[in-house]
Amino acid sequence: LSIPIAQAAMNHGLSYFDLTEDVASCEFIQRLALDCNSNQQFIPQCGLAPGFISILARELYDQFETLESVQLRVGALPQFPTNQMLYNLTWSTAGLINEYCNLCQSIDQGKTVVQTALENKEVFSLEGIEYEAFNTSGGLGTLTQTLAGKVEQLNYKTVRYPGHRDLMKFLLKDLKFHQLEKRDQLVQLLDNSIPMTTQDMVLIMVTVTGQIKQSQTEMKSYQQLTELRRIYPQNIDLPYYGLQNYSAIQVCTAASLCALVELWLKQKFKTSGFIRQESIALNDFYQTRYGQYFLAR
């Protein structure tokens, strides 16, 4: 529904926000915003990834004179997995399948390329816990446009516990659930078989490598900088709703969107038209009422 809602916003002179990770929808909205009036802003992809991850990445890569690689890793993970997939549903199943099936944009050797989802698996450990990460669609948002010609390697991967990727690849590739006409069947299968959980953890990690900016008297230095966030479920007291427990992915998604709406209400966006997530300063984001929820580590 993103495209017709964006069109309605355009026709009524309204500004527009959404949470989509769908690349085609965002590209349509970007073209649509070219004809908006001077009082309109179109700000899609306001969630976690795409969304906050791009704002955090900008904070890091702005510290570099020249960029070699920008790597974004995000995972919405169950804290207590018990099934063979080591996974519980924590958000939209249809959105999950969308990310696992659609093509993935990235930059490799300085050129914008399209890669297949679920490929380029890597394994890493954090504090003794092993994870795997692999290509998924949409997480970079507009970063491939922003960093075109400025970075050798840019990619986004979803983080899971080891073994998850192989089982999903069996379902999607071998059993052909990646086909458009079969995706609804897979959504129904997972919804009926894999329980939802609110006891989750969101892992957010950005790693940037390159020549970092130094003072005029020092040599440029080849460095790597990493920012890591872990977000957990929280009890939040909201007007009209009272004190309720929200899952980590609910906190990340809603807080990111609400922070950008707050910035818009305070007229922090100085230009009209399409607003890229990475054009937003991390400090401005943190100064909102909702940005505080990302300060947890």
C-alpha positions as CSV (number, residue, x, y, z in Angstrom):
1,L,0.0,0.0,0.0
2,S,3.0,2.3,0.2
3,I,2.7,3.6,-3.4
4,P,-1.0,4.5,-3.4
5,I,-0.7,6.2,0.0
6,A,2.3,8.2,-1.1
7,Q,0.3,9.2,-4.2
8,A,-2.6,10.3,-2.0
9,A,-0.2,12.3,0.2
10,M,1.2,14.0,-2.9
11,N,-2.3,14.9,-4.2
12,H,-3.4,16.4,-0.8
13,G,-0.2,18.4,-0.2
14,L,0.8,16.2,2.8
15,S,4.2,15.0,3.9
16,Y,4.8,11.2,3.9
17,F,6.6,8.7,6.1
18,D,6.7,4.9,5.8
19,L,8.6,1.8,7.1
20,T,9.0,-0.1,3.8
21,E,12.1,-2.1,3.0
22,D,10.8,-2.7,-0.5
23,V,13.3,-1.2,-3.0
24,A,10.9,-0.7,-5.9
25,S,8.4,1.2,-3.6
26,C,11.1,3.5,-2.4
27,E,12.4,4.2,-5.9
28,F,8.8,5.1,-7.0
29,I,8.4,7.5,-4.0
30,Q,11.7,9.1,-4.8
31,R,10.6,9.9,-8.3
32,L,7.1,11.0,-7.1
33,A,8.8,13.5,-4.7
34,L,10.4,15.3,-7.5
35,D,7.0,17.1,-8.2
36,C,6.0,17.9,-4.6
37,N,5.5,21.4,-3.3
38,S,7.8,23.4,-1.1
39,N,6.0,22.4,2.1
40,Q,6.2,18.6,1.5
41,Q,8.8,16.1,2.6
42,F,8.7,12.4,1.5
43,I,10.6,10.3,4.1
44,P,10.3,6.6,3.4
45,Q,12.3,3.7,5.1
46,C,11.9,5.2,8.6
47,G,12.4,1.9,10.5
48,L,15.5,0.1,11.7
49,A,17.0,-1.2,8.4
50,P,16.6,0.7,6.3
51,G,16.3,3.6,8.6
52,F,18.3,4.0,11.8
53,I,21.1,1.8,10.5
54,S,21.8,4.4,7.7
55,I,21.9,7.3,10.2
56,L,24.4,5.4,12.4
57,A,26.5,4.5,9.3
58,R,26.7,8.2,8.3
59,E,28.0,9.1,11.8
60,L,30.9,6.7,11.2
61,Y,31.7,7.2,7.6
62,D,31.7,11.0,8.0
63,Q,34.9,10.6,10.1
64,F,36.8,9.2,7.1
65,E,38.8,11.0,4.4
66,T,38.5,8.1,2.0
67,L,36.3,5.0,2.3
68,E,37.3,1.4,1.6
69,S,34.3,-0.5,3.0
70,V,31.0,0.1,4.8
71,Q,29.4,-3.0,6.3
72,L,25.9,-3.0,7.9
73,R,24.7,-5.9,9.9
74,V,21.3,-6.2,11.6
75,G,19.4,-9.1,13.2
76,A,16.1,-9.4,15.1
77,L,16.8,-12.5,17.0
78,P,14.9,-14.6,19.6
79,Q,16.6,-14.7,23.0
80,F,15.6,-18.3,23.6
81,P,15.3,-20.2,20.3
82,T,14.4,-23.9,20.6
83,N,13.5,-25.1,17.1
84,Q,15.9,-26.3,14.4
85,M,15.8,-23.0,12.6
86,L,17.0,-21.2,15.8
87,Y,14.4,-18.6,15.0
88,N,11.1,-17.2,16.1
89,L,8.9,-14.7,14.2
90,T,9.3,-11.2,15.7
91,W,7.8,-9.0,12.9
92,S,5.9,-9.2,9.6
93,T,6.4,-12.7,8.0
94,A,5.6,-11.2,4.6
95,G,8.3,-8.6,5.1
96,L,10.7,-11.3,6.1
97,I,10.1,-13.3,3.0
98,N,10.4,-10.2,0.9
99,E,13.9,-9.6,2.2
100,Y,14.8,-13.3,1.8
101,C,13.6,-13.4,-1.9
102,N,14.2,-10.1,-3.6
103,L,17.5,-9.0,-5.2
104,C,20.0,-7.1,-3.0
105,Q,21.8,-3.9,-4.0
106,S,25.4,-3.3,-3.0
107,I,28.7,-1.8,-4.1
108,D,31.6,-4.1,-4.9
109,Q,34.9,-2.9,-6.2
110,G,33.5,0.6,-6.6
111,K,30.6,-0.5,-8.8
112,T,26.9,-0.8,-7.9
113,V,25.9,-4.4,-8.3
114,V,22.8,-6.6,-7.7
115,Q,23.3,-9.8,-5.7
116,T,21.1,-12.7,-4.8
117,A,19.5,-12.9,-1.3
118,L,20.8,-15.6,1.1
119,E,24.2,-15.6,-0.5
120,N,27.7,-14.4,0.7
121,K,27.3,-16.0,4.1
122,E,29.8,-15.1,6.8
123,V,30.3,-16.3,10.3
124,F,31.4,-14.2,13.3
125,S,31.4,-14.2,17.1
126,L,30.5,-11.6,19.6
127,E,31.3,-12.2,23.3
128,G,31.5,-16.0,22.7
129,I,28.2,-16.2,20.8
130,E,28.4,-17.3,17.1
131,Y,26.3,-15.7,14.4
132,E,26.0,-16.0,10.7
133,A,25.1,-13.1,8.3
134,F,24.0,-13.2,4.6
135,N,22.6,-11.0,1.9
136,T,19.0,-9.7,2.3
137,S,17.1,-7.1,0.3
138,G,16.4,-3.5,1.1
139,G,18.5,-2.8,4.2
140,L,20.8,-0.3,2.5
141,G,18.0,2.0,1.6
142,T,19.4,4.8,-0.5
143,L,23.0,4.4,0.7
144,T,24.0,2.8,-2.7
145,Q,23.1,6.2,-4.3
146,T,24.7,8.3,-1.6
147,L,28.0,6.5,-1.5
148,A,28.3,5.7,-5.2
149,G,31.8,6.6,-6.4
150,K,32.9,7.1,-2.7
151,V,33.4,3.6,-1.4
152,E,34.9,0.3,-2.7
153,Q,32.6,-2.0,-0.8
154,L,29.1,-1.4,0.7
155,N,26.9,-4.2,1.8
156,Y,24.0,-5.1,4.1
157,K,23.5,-8.5,5.7
158,T,20.9,-10.0,8.1
159,V,22.2,-11.7,11.2
160,R,20.9,-15.1,12.4
161,Y,22.1,-18.0,14.5
162,P,24.1,-20.5,12.6
163,G,22.2,-23.0,10.4
164,H,19.2,-20.7,9.8
165,R,20.3,-19.6,6.3
166,D,20.7,-23.2,5.0
167,L,17.2,-24.2,6.1
168,M,15.6,-21.1,4.6
169,K,17.6,-21.7,1.4
170,F,16.1,-25.2,1.2
171,L,12.6,-23.8,1.5
172,L,13.1,-21.0,-0.9
173,K,15.3,-22.5,-3.5
174,D,14.9,-26.3,-3.5
175,L,11.2,-26.2,-2.7
176,K,10.7,-23.1,-4.9
177,F,8.8,-21.0,-2.4
178,H,10.8,-18.0,-3.7
179,Q,8.3,-17.9,-6.7
180,L,5.8,-15.1,-6.4
181,E,2.8,-17.4,-6.7
182,K,4.1,-19.5,-3.8
183,R,5.2,-16.8,-1.3
184,D,1.8,-16.5,0.3
185,Q,1.9,-20.3,1.0
186,L,5.2,-19.9,2.7
187,V,4.0,-17.0,4.8
188,Q,1.0,-19.2,5.9
189,L,3.4,-22.2,6.6
190,L,5.7,-20.1,8.8
191,D,2.9,-18.4,10.6
192,N,1.3,-21.7,11.5
193,S,4.6,-23.5,12.4
194,I,7.0,-20.9,13.9
195,P,5.8,-19.2,17.0
196,M,5.9,-15.5,17.5
197,T,8.0,-14.1,20.4
198,T,8.3,-10.8,22.1
199,Q,11.4,-12.0,24.0
200,D,13.8,-10.9,21.3
201,M,17.1,-9.0,20.9
202,V,18.0,-6.6,18.1
203,L,21.7,-6.6,17.1
204,I,22.9,-3.6,15.2
205,M,26.5,-3.3,13.9
206,V,28.2,-1.0,11.5
207,T,31.8,-1.3,10.5
208,V,33.7,1.2,8.4
209,T,37.2,0.9,7.0
210,G,39.3,3.5,5.3
211,Q,41.7,6.5,5.7
212,I,40.4,8.3,8.8
213,K,40.5,12.1,9.0
214,Q,43.5,13.4,11.0
215,S,44.7,16.9,11.9
216,Q,46.8,18.8,9.4
217,T,50.1,17.8,11.1
218,E,49.5,14.1,11.1
219,M,49.6,11.4,8.5
220,K,46.3,9.8,7.3
221,S,45.7,6.6,9.2
222,Y,44.2,3.4,7.8
223,Q,41.6,2.4,10.5
224,Q,38.5,0.5,11.1
225,L,35.6,1.8,13.3
226,T,32.7,-0.2,14.6
227,E,29.5,0.8,16.4
228,L,27.5,-1.9,18.1
229,R,24.0,-1.7,19.6
230,R,21.9,-4.4,21.4
231,I,18.3,-3.5,22.0
232,Y,16.1,-5.6,24.3
233,P,12.4,-5.6,25.2
234,Q,11.4,-2.6,27.4
235,N,8.5,-1.5,29.5
236,I,7.4,1.9,28.2
237,D,4.8,4.2,29.6
238,L,2.9,6.0,26.9
239,P,0.0,8.5,27.1
240,Y,-3.4,6.8,26.5
241,Y,-1.7,3.3,26.6
242,G,-0.1,3.2,30.0
243,L,2.8,1.0,30.9
244,Q,3.3,-1.9,28.4
245,N,6.0,-4.2,27.4
246,Y,7.3,-3.8,23.9
247,S,9.6,-6.2,22.0
248,A,13.0,-5.1,20.9
249,I,11.9,-4.9,17.2
250,Q,8.8,-3.0,18.1
251,V,10.9,-0.5,20.1
252,C,13.5,0.0,17.2
253,T,10.9,0.3,14.5
254,A,8.4,2.6,16.3
255,A,11.1,4.8,18.0
256,S,12.9,5.4,14.7
257,L,9.7,6.5,12.9
258,C,8.5,8.6,15.8
259,A,11.9,10.3,16.1
260,L,11.7,11.4,12.5
261,V,8.2,12.6,12.8
262,E,9.3,14.7,15.8
263,L,12.2,16.2,13.8
264,W,9.6,17.0,11.0
265,L,7.3,18.7,13.6
266,K,10.2,20.8,14.8
267,Q,10.9,21.7,11.2
268,K,14.5,20.3,11.3
269,F,14.3,19.3,7.6
270,K,15.4,22.4,5.7
271,T,14.7,21.1,2.2
272,S,11.5,19.8,0.6
273,G,11.1,16.7,-1.5
274,F,12.7,13.3,-0.9
275,I,14.7,13.0,2.4
276,R,17.3,10.2,2.6
277,Q,17.8,8.6,6.0
278,E,21.5,9.1,5.9
279,S,21.0,12.9,5.5
280,I,19.9,13.0,9.2
281,A,22.5,13.7,11.8
282,L,22.8,11.1,14.6
283,N,23.0,13.8,17.3
284,D,19.7,15.4,16.0
285,F,18.1,11.9,16.1
286,Y,19.3,11.3,19.7
287,Q,18.0,14.7,20.8
288,T,14.4,13.6,20.1
289,R,12.3,12.0,22.8
290,Y,12.5,8.6,21.0
291,G,16.1,8.6,20.0
292,Q,17.0,7.6,23.5
293,Y,15.9,4.1,23.0
294,F,18.9,3.5,20.7
295,L,21.4,4.5,23.2
296,A,21.3,1.1,24.9
297,R,24.3,-1.1,24.1
